[in-house]
Amino acid sequence: MKRGLGIIWVIAALSSACSDYSVILKGDDYSKKFSTANELYEKSTKSSFGKAIVLYEQVFQHAPKTAEGELSYFLMAKSYFGSGDYYMAGYFFGSYVQRYPYSQRNEEAFFLAALCSVNNSPKWSLDQTETYAAINAVQEFIDKYPKSVLVDSCNKILDDLSYKLEFKDYNKVLLYDKTENFKAAVSYCDFFAENYPLSIHDEEIQYIGVKNAFYLAQNSIEAKKRERIEETIARYRTFVSDFPASEYVKSLQALLKIWENDYEF
């Protein structure tokens, strides 16, 4: 019986809260709308953020040039951010700095707009257009606020985003190698080395480049064979020079052994 009464009380409380929100939403008391929106914002749930957004928008539309109107617009953007709707949040943060170019909140707004782009960046295996946009957004923040306390965080974010692009290209090399697409593998190894000269994958990529260059040469027509063999040997020499203690050296030596009577390594 007590449990039943407890459930009834909870339902009644929820119904009352919904009813109160509906009255405030439909009413003309904008101070009440603003304070209720703030209470909902502080609850930090997806549902409460959604309700806060509606009230903040009403306050802003009623008095966009007042302090409450400006803050409502800013908190509306933060509510979208809190709810995980980063596209809408990014739009409103961007719009906020245009509407209020002298606001003291603009640094935070620029940073959160950049974070929206970061959060929209997909996993490495998908199209990375959003990642490039995120890198640009974060870099723009650094350029605009070079002395901000957030710059270190931004640099860490840039490192993470850049590695996502690097990892995607690294996996392209692995795919070409796995599928024995020798020409594409060699070409993409060169692309990777040029774009990521300090990569942690550099040794492996160079090894894959030599290995696929070997097989490309072996499978070439006679007119191209000698030139490609010499290119492979040049790659091998570079690899040994860069990584003399590499575990891959013996593997490459065994691979190129068939050429040792005709070419000097």
Secondary structure as UniProt FT lines:
FT   HELIX           2..26
FT   HELIX           30..43
FT   HELIX           46..62
FT   TURN            64..65
FT   HELIX           67..83
FT   HELIX           86..99
FT   TURN            101..102
FT   TURN            104..105
FT   HELIX           106..120
FT   TURN            124..125
FT   HELIX           129..144
FT   TURN            146..147
FT   TURN            149..150
FT   HELIX           151..178
FT   TURN            179..180
FT   HELIX           182..195
FT   TURN            197..198
FT   TURN            200..201
FT   HELIX           202..218
FT   HELIX           222..242
FT   TURN            244..245
FT   TURN            247..248
FT   HELIX           249..256
FT   HELIX           257..259
FT   TURN            260..262
//
